[in-house]
Amino acid sequence: MTTVLQWTAYALLGYLVVLNTGYIALGILTYQTVLRYHRRMGAYVSETALGADALPPITLIAPAHNEEATCVSSVRAFLSTEYPSFEILVVNDGSTDNTLDRLQEAFDLQPTARPPTSSLPTESVRQVYQSQTHPNLWVLDKENGGKADALNAGINFCDSPLFCAVDADTLVEGNGLARMVRPFLEETATVAVGGIVRVANGCTIRAGRVQEVSMPTKWLPKLQVLEYLRAFYFGRVGWDALGAMLIISGAFGLFRRETAVRVGGYATDTVGEDMELVVRMHRRLREAGQDYRVRFVPDPVAWTKVPSTLQDLGRQRDRWQRGLADSMIRHQQMLLNPRYGTVGMLAYPFFYMLETFGPILELMGYITFVVALISGTLSGPFMLAFFLVAFMLGMALSLSAVTLEELTFRRYEKTADFAQLLFLPVVETFGYRQLNAWWRVRGLWSYFRGNKEWGAMERAGFDSPDD
């Protein structure tokens, strides 16, 4: 038993070394990329860009299912977007609450005719409405088919060359679209662009706008602020620098409509439709020999309220892990396949081996560490090495993400908020990270059992506190 425990511990230590080495490499790329981007954007004047006639029209597609708490404030934020040519398509996906009634009352919706522009298969659209007070606001009322089905319905009624997929409970910053569209203007081969999503809990929000950025008051949302900073900075910025972006958040992503239709739109048989579409784009466009780009820009911001209870957060992470596993296994022919370039040889193996199945080893590592510590099975130097790699290195990466945020965009300007961000890596490392590993293992087990449920989430309005 002692030998088995020792070999298991050595294997898990090796896994953690590989994982954290990957994150360190991504972190180095991130620092170089973000600092260069920040200097470059210092000379970028959004008002000048907004006045350019060359900016392509964009349609914001927002699926809404039982979103009565946030739909009106979200639509108001969408309407105040600083972009010269855009329209909004809210897709009411068979809501059983007062989502449609609230939208009708707030924006004077009237039935109207609007022909579809594509024919992706979806549940039937019952009625199309147009706002009489805001002509660029449209609402599709359809039978319930799930988020991916609602997005496909929105794509079918989209008239613009680009569409932005956003969650109905998400607030987009005023000039976010103007900055998101830049990669499409710089490279015609760009087919998709992702942007940063940040935590709205604790922020002062009025009339659908974030007026003041502050840290949440509850511990669970606080920890997610740190988690989001690390995920978007050290994950997606690094992969973008390598030309191997595999994830664009479903809460905020800009796509070339023609390409999305050509690859078949969003898959309706997965809970990870956002990642699956991006992975499928890589696969289909590589197989067709098409020159393309999937990009990420670290500046444009969408704000979303994150779960503030363990139950809701656990369901969310369970669903995220199921979506990740489905995307990886569904397209696993890309794994270590040189035909798919950097994506197949680098990004896919990283996500497949370390992010999808890695949580199993991570959770086993924590258990092994505790058992070995109690039994005294492993040597002192090994225990020290494991502690440094598993805990201290992860803490250092989180602190690096906070430092990068402070050096560049600095959304959290209060000294007290910054102090919390510096302290949170300690809290996260002992307890929260292990809980997250458990949720992800549970999600993986749930995936192999065939669970495709979305999971109920309690919604809190943007104009109400989460505490």
JORAVEN-V422044 format. One record per residue. N is the residue number from 1. RES is the residue in three letters. OMEGA is omega in radians with two decimals (* if undefined). Layout:
# JORAVEN-V422044
n:N res:RES omega:OMEGA
n:N res:RES omega:OMEGA
This chain:
# JORAVEN-V422044
n:1 res:MET omega:3.14
n:2 res:THR omega:3.13
n:3 res:THR omega:3.11
n:4 res:VAL omega:-3.14
n:5 res:LEU omega:-3.12
n:6 res:GLN omega:-3.14
n:7 res:TRP omega:3.08
n:8 res:THR omega:-3.14
n:9 res:ALA omega:3.13
n:10 res:TYR omega:3.12
n:11 res:ALA omega:-3.13
n:12 res:LEU omega:3.07
n:13 res:LEU omega:3.09
n:14 res:GLY omega:3.10
n:15 res:TYR omega:-3.11
n:16 res:LEU omega:3.09
n:17 res:VAL omega:3.13
n:18 res:VAL omega:-3.12
n:19 res:LEU omega:-3.08
n:20 res:ASN omega:3.03
n:21 res:THR omega:3.08
n:22 res:GLY omega:3.13
n:23 res:TYR omega:3.09
n:24 res:ILE omega:3.11
n:25 res:ALA omega:3.09
n:26 res:LEU omega:3.13
n:27 res:GLY omega:3.11
n:28 res:ILE omega:3.09
n:29 res:LEU omega:-3.11
n:30 res:THR omega:-3.14
n:31 res:TYR omega:-3.14
n:32 res:GLN omega:-3.07
n:33 res:THR omega:-3.07
n:34 res:VAL omega:3.12
n:35 res:LEU omega:3.09
n:36 res:ARG omega:3.12
n:37 res:TYR omega:-3.12
n:38 res:HIS omega:3.09
n:39 res:ARG omega:-3.12
n:40 res:ARG omega:-3.11
n:41 res:MET omega:3.06
n:42 res:GLY omega:3.13
n:43 res:ALA omega:-3.12
n:44 res:TYR omega:3.13
n:45 res:VAL omega:-3.04
n:46 res:SER omega:-3.13
n:47 res:GLU omega:3.11
n:48 res:THR omega:3.14
n:49 res:ALA omega:-3.10
n:50 res:LEU omega:3.14
n:51 res:GLY omega:-3.11
n:52 res:ALA omega:3.14
n:53 res:ASP omega:-3.07
n:54 res:ALA omega:-3.12
n:55 res:LEU omega:-3.09
n:56 res:PRO omega:3.05
n:57 res:PRO omega:-3.13
n:58 res:ILE omega:3.03
n:59 res:THR omega:3.04
n:60 res:LEU omega:3.13
n:61 res:ILE omega:-3.07
n:62 res:ALA omega:3.04
n:63 res:PRO omega:-3.13
n:64 res:ALA omega:3.04
n:65 res:HIS omega:-3.11
n:66 res:ASN omega:-3.11
n:67 res:GLU omega:-3.06
n:68 res:GLU omega:-3.10
n:69 res:ALA omega:-3.00
n:70 res:THR omega:-2.96
n:71 res:CYS omega:-3.08
n:72 res:VAL omega:3.13
n:73 res:SER omega:3.11
n:74 res:SER omega:-3.14
n:75 res:VAL omega:3.09
n:76 res:ARG omega:3.09
n:77 res:ALA omega:3.10
n:78 res:PHE omega:-3.10
n:79 res:LEU omega:-3.13
n:80 res:SER omega:3.12
n:81 res:THR omega:-3.13
n:82 res:GLU omega:3.14
n:83 res:TYR omega:-2.98
n:84 res:PRO omega:-3.06
n:85 res:SER omega:3.12
n:86 res:PHE omega:3.01
n:87 res:GLU omega:-3.09
n:88 res:ILE omega:3.05
n:89 res:LEU omega:3.03
n:90 res:VAL omega:-3.11
n:91 res:VAL omega:3.10
n:92 res:ASN omega:-2.99
n:93 res:ASP omega:3.07
n:94 res:GLY omega:-3.14
n:95 res:SER omega:3.11
n:96 res:THR omega:3.08
n:97 res:ASP omega:-3.06
n:98 res:ASN omega:-3.13
n:99 res:THR omega:-3.10
n:100 res:LEU omega:3.14
n:101 res:ASP omega:-3.13
n:102 res:ARG omega:3.10
n:103 res:LEU omega:3.12
n:104 res:GLN omega:-3.12
n:105 res:GLU omega:-3.06
n:106 res:ALA omega:-2.98
n:107 res:PHE omega:3.06
n:108 res:ASP omega:-3.13
n:109 res:LEU omega:3.09
n:110 res:GLN omega:3.11
n:111 res:PRO omega:-3.14
n:112 res:THR omega:3.13
n:113 res:ALA omega:3.09
n:114 res:ARG omega:-3.09
n:115 res:PRO omega:3.08
n:116 res:PRO omega:3.14
n:117 res:THR omega:3.06
n:118 res:SER omega:-3.02
n:119 res:SER omega:3.01
n:120 res:LEU omega:-3.12
n:121 res:PRO omega:3.12
n:122 res:THR omega:2.95
n:123 res:GLU omega:-2.99
n:124 res:SER omega:3.06
n:125 res:VAL omega:-3.07
n:126 res:ARG omega:-3.07
n:127 res:GLN omega:3.03
n:128 res:VAL omega:-3.14
n:129 res:TYR omega:3.01
n:130 res:GLN omega:3.12
n:131 res:SER omega:3.09
n:132 res:GLN omega:3.12
n:133 res:THR omega:3.13
n:134 res:HIS omega:-3.04
n:135 res:PRO omega:3.14
n:136 res:ASN omega:3.09
n:137 res:LEU omega:3.11
n:138 res:TRP omega:3.09
n:139 res:VAL omega:3.03
n:140 res:LEU omega:3.06
n:141 res:ASP omega:-3.03
n:142 res:LYS omega:3.03
n:143 res:GLU omega:-3.11
n:144 res:ASN omega:3.11
n:145 res:GLY omega:-3.11
n:146 res:GLY omega:-3.04
n:147 res:LYS omega:-3.11
n:148 res:ALA omega:3.11
n:149 res:ASP omega:3.12
n:150 res:ALA omega:3.10
n:151 res:LEU omega:3.10
n:152 res:ASN omega:3.08
n:153 res:ALA omega:3.09
n:154 res:GLY omega:3.10
n:155 res:ILE omega:3.14
n:156 res:ASN omega:-3.12
n:157 res:PHE omega:-3.13
n:158 res:CYS omega:-3.14
n:159 res:ASP omega:-3.02
n:160 res:SER omega:-3.13
n:161 res:PRO omega:3.13
n:162 res:LEU omega:3.01
n:163 res:PHE omega:3.12
n:164 res:CYS omega:3.11
n:165 res:ALA omega:3.14
n:166 res:VAL omega:3.02
n:167 res:ASP omega:-3.13
n:168 res:ALA omega:3.09
n:169 res:ASP omega:-3.13
n:170 res:THR omega:3.06
n:171 res:LEU omega:3.13
n:172 res:VAL omega:3.12
n:173 res:GLU omega:-2.99
n:174 res:GLY omega:-3.10
n:175 res:ASN omega:-3.11
n:176 res:GLY omega:-3.12
n:177 res:LEU omega:-3.13
n:178 res:ALA omega:3.12
n:179 res:ARG omega:-3.14
n:180 res:MET omega:-3.04
n:181 res:VAL omega:-3.06
n:182 res:ARG omega:3.12
n:183 res:PRO omega:3.09
n:184 res:PHE omega:3.13
n:185 res:LEU omega:-3.10
n:186 res:GLU omega:-3.12
n:187 res:GLU omega:-3.13
n:188 res:THR omega:3.13
n:189 res:ALA omega:-3.12
n:190 res:THR omega:-3.14
n:191 res:VAL omega:-3.12
n:192 res:ALA omega:3.13
n:193 res:VAL omega:3.07
n:194 res:GLY omega:3.11
n:195 res:GLY omega:-3.08
n:196 res:ILE omega:3.01
n:197 res:VAL omega:-3.11
n:198 res:ARG omega:-3.03
n:199 res:VAL omega:-3.12
n:200 res:ALA omega:3.14
n:201 res:ASN omega:3.14
n:202 res:GLY omega:-3.14
n:203 res:CYS omega:3.05
n:204 res:THR omega:-3.06
n:205 res:ILE omega:3.09
n:206 res:ARG omega:3.09
n:207 res:ALA omega:3.09
n:208 res:GLY omega:-3.14
n:209 res:ARG omega:3.05
n:210 res:VAL omega:-3.09
n:211 res:GLN omega:-3.13
n:212 res:GLU omega:-3.12
n:213 res:VAL omega:3.12
n:214 res:SER omega:3.07
n:215 res:MET omega:3.05
n:216 res:PRO omega:3.10
n:217 res:THR omega:3.10
n:218 res:LYS omega:-3.08
n:219 res:TRP omega:-3.08
n:220 res:LEU omega:3.03
n:221 res:PRO omega:3.09
n:222 res:LYS omega:-3.11
n:223 res:LEU omega:3.13
n:224 res:GLN omega:3.02
n:225 res:VAL omega:3.12
n:226 res:LEU omega:-3.12
n:227 res:GLU omega:3.14
n:228 res:TYR omega:3.11
n:229 res:LEU omega:-3.11
n:230 res:ARG omega:-3.08
n:231 res:ALA omega:-3.07
n:232 res:PHE omega:-3.13
n:233 res:TYR omega:-3.02
n:234 res:PHE omega:3.08
n:235 res:GLY omega:-2.92
n:236 res:ARG omega:3.08
n:237 res:VAL omega:3.12
n:238 res:GLY omega:3.13
n:239 res:TRP omega:3.08
n:240 res:ASP omega:3.13
n:241 res:ALA omega:3.13
n:242 res:LEU omega:-3.11
n:243 res:GLY omega:-3.05
n:244 res:ALA omega:3.12
n:245 res:MET omega:3.13
n:246 res:LEU omega:-3.07
n:247 res:ILE omega:2.90
n:248 res:ILE omega:-3.04
n:249 res:SER omega:3.09
n:250 res:GLY omega:-3.14
n:251 res:ALA omega:-3.04
n:252 res:PHE omega:3.13
n:253 res:GLY omega:-3.12
n:254 res:LEU omega:-3.02
n:255 res:PHE omega:2.97
n:256 res:ARG omega:-3.01
n:257 res:ARG omega:-3.10
n:258 res:GLU omega:-3.13
n:259 res:THR omega:3.13
n:260 res:ALA omega:3.12
n:261 res:VAL omega:-3.08
n:262 res:ARG omega:3.14
n:263 res:VAL omega:3.04
n:264 res:GLY omega:3.12
n:265 res:GLY omega:-3.12
n:266 res:TYR omega:3.07
n:267 res:ALA omega:-3.09
n:268 res:THR omega:-3.11
n:269 res:ASP omega:3.10
n:270 res:THR omega:3.06
n:271 res:VAL omega:3.11
n:272 res:GLY omega:-3.03
n:273 res:GLU omega:-3.12
n:274 res:ASP omega:3.13
n:275 res:MET omega:-3.09
n:276 res:GLU omega:3.13
n:277 res:LEU omega:-3.12
n:278 res:VAL omega:3.11
n:279 res:VAL omega:3.14
n:280 res:ARG omega:3.05
n:281 res:MET omega:3.10
n:282 res:HIS omega:-3.05
n:283 res:ARG omega:-3.07
n:284 res:ARG omega:-3.10
n:285 res:LEU omega:3.03
n:286 res:ARG omega:-3.13
n:287 res:GLU omega:3.12
n:288 res:ALA omega:-3.14
n:289 res:GLY omega:-3.08
n:290 res:GLN omega:3.02
n:291 res:ASP omega:-3.08
n:292 res:TYR omega:3.08
n:293 res:ARG omega:2.94
n:294 res:VAL omega:-2.95
n:295 res:ARG omega:3.02
n:296 res:PHE omega:3.08
n:297 res:VAL omega:-2.99
n:298 res:PRO omega:-3.03
n:299 res:ASP omega:-3.08
n:300 res:PRO omega:-3.00
n:301 res:VAL omega:2.91
n:302 res:ALA omega:-3.11
n:303 res:TRP omega:3.12
n:304 res:THR omega:3.06
n:305 res:LYS omega:-3.11
n:306 res:VAL omega:3.13
n:307 res:PRO omega:3.14
n:308 res:SER omega:3.06
n:309 res:THR omega:3.14
n:310 res:LEU omega:-3.11
n:311 res:GLN omega:-3.14
n:312 res:ASP omega:3.14
n:313 res:LEU omega:3.11
n:314 res:GLY omega:3.10
n:315 res:ARG omega:3.14
n:316 res:GLN omega:-3.11
n:317 res:ARG omega:3.03
n:318 res:ASP omega:-3.12
n:319 res:ARG omega:3.12
n:320 res:TRP omega:-3.12
n:321 res:GLN omega:3.07
n:322 res:ARG omega:3.11
n:323 res:GLY omega:3.10
n:324 res:LEU omega:-3.12
n:325 res:ALA omega:-3.13
n:326 res:ASP omega:3.14
n:327 res:SER omega:-3.10
n:328 res:MET omega:-3.09
n:329 res:ILE omega:-3.13
n:330 res:ARG omega:-3.08
n:331 res:HIS omega:-3.01
n:332 res:GLN omega:3.03
n:333 res:GLN omega:3.08
n:334 res:MET omega:-3.04
n:335 res:LEU omega:3.12
n:336 res:LEU omega:3.13
n:337 res:ASN omega:-3.09
n:338 res:PRO omega:3.11
n:339 res:ARG omega:-3.07
n:340 res:TYR omega:2.99
n:341 res:GLY omega:-3.11
n:342 res:THR omega:3.12
n:343 res:VAL omega:-3.09
n:344 res:GLY omega:-3.04
n:345 res:MET omega:-3.05
n:346 res:LEU omega:-3.07
n:347 res:ALA omega:-3.09
n:348 res:TYR omega:3.08
n:349 res:PRO omega:3.13
n:350 res:PHE omega:-3.12
n:351 res:PHE omega:-3.10
n:352 res:TYR omega:-3.02
n:353 res:MET omega:-3.01
n:354 res:LEU omega:-3.09
n:355 res:GLU omega:-3.10
n:356 res:THR omega:-3.07
n:357 res:PHE omega:3.14
n:358 res:GLY omega:-3.14
n:359 res:PRO omega:3.09
n:360 res:ILE omega:3.12
n:361 res:LEU omega:-3.14
n:362 res:GLU omega:3.14
n:363 res:LEU omega:3.07
n:364 res:MET omega:3.13
n:365 res:GLY omega:3.12
n:366 res:TYR omega:3.14
n:367 res:ILE omega:3.13
n:368 res:THR omega:-3.14
n:369 res:PHE omega:-3.13
n:370 res:VAL omega:-3.13
n:371 res:VAL omega:-3.13
n:372 res:ALA omega:3.13
n:373 res:LEU omega:-3.12
n:374 res:ILE omega:-3.05
n:375 res:SER omega:-3.11
n:376 res:GLY omega:-3.05
n:377 res:THR omega:-3.03
n:378 res:LEU omega:-3.10
n:379 res:SER omega:3.12
n:380 res:GLY omega:3.12
n:381 res:PRO omega:3.12
n:382 res:PHE omega:-3.14
n:383 res:MET omega:3.11
n:384 res:LEU omega:3.13
n:385 res:ALA omega:3.14
n:386 res:PHE omega:-3.13
n:387 res:PHE omega:-3.12
n:388 res:LEU omega:-3.09
n:389 res:VAL omega:-3.04
n:390 res:ALA omega:-3.02
n:391 res:PHE omega:-3.01
n:392 res:MET omega:-3.13
n:393 res:LEU omega:3.07
n:394 res:GLY omega:3.11
n:395 res:MET omega:3.14
n:396 res:ALA omega:3.11
n:397 res:LEU omega:3.11
n:398 res:SER omega:3.11
n:399 res:LEU omega:3.10
n:400 res:SER omega:3.10
n:401 res:ALA omega:3.10
n:402 res:VAL omega:3.14
n:403 res:THR omega:3.12
n:404 res:LEU omega:3.09
n:405 res:GLU omega:-3.11
n:406 res:GLU omega:-3.11
n:407 res:LEU omega:-3.02
n:408 res:THR omega:-2.95
n:409 res:PHE omega:3.02
n:410 res:ARG omega:3.10
n:411 res:ARG omega:3.13
n:412 res:TYR omega:-3.00
n:413 res:GLU omega:-3.11
n:414 res:LYS omega:3.12
n:415 res:THR omega:-3.14
n:416 res:ALA omega:3.12
n:417 res:ASP omega:3.13
n:418 res:PHE omega:3.11
n:419 res:ALA omega:3.09
n:420 res:GLN omega:3.14
n:421 res:LEU omega:3.11
n:422 res:LEU omega:-3.10
n:423 res:PHE omega:-3.04
n:424 res:LEU omega:3.12
n:425 res:PRO omega:3.10
n:426 res:VAL omega:3.14
n:427 res:VAL omega:-3.09
n:428 res:GLU omega:-3.03
n:429 res:THR omega:-3.06
n:430 res:PHE omega:3.08
n:431 res:GLY omega:-3.08
n:432 res:TYR omega:-3.12
n:433 res:ARG omega:3.11
n:434 res:GLN omega:3.09
n:435 res:LEU omega:3.10
n:436 res:ASN omega:3.10
n:437 res:ALA omega:3.11
n:438 res:TRP omega:3.12
n:439 res:TRP omega:-3.12
n:440 res:ARG omega:3.07
n:441 res:VAL omega:3.10
n:442 res:ARG omega:3.10
n:443 res:GLY omega:3.11
n:444 res:LEU omega:3.09
n:445 res:TRP omega:3.12
n:446 res:SER omega:3.12
n:447 res:TYR omega:-3.11
n:448 res:PHE omega:3.04
n:449 res:ARG omega:3.07
n:450 res:GLY omega:-3.14
n:451 res:ASN omega:3.11
n:452 res:LYS omega:3.13
n:453 res:GLU omega:3.12
n:454 res:TRP omega:-3.13
n:455 res:GLY omega:-3.11
n:456 res:ALA omega:3.11
n:457 res:MET omega:3.09
n:458 res:GLU omega:-3.10
n:459 res:ARG omega:3.05
n:460 res:ALA omega:-3.13
n:461 res:GLY omega:3.14
n:462 res:PHE omega:-3.10
n:463 res:ASP omega:3.10
n:464 res:SER omega:-3.11
n:465 res:PRO omega:3.11
n:466 res:ASP omega:-3.06
n:467 res:ASP omega:*
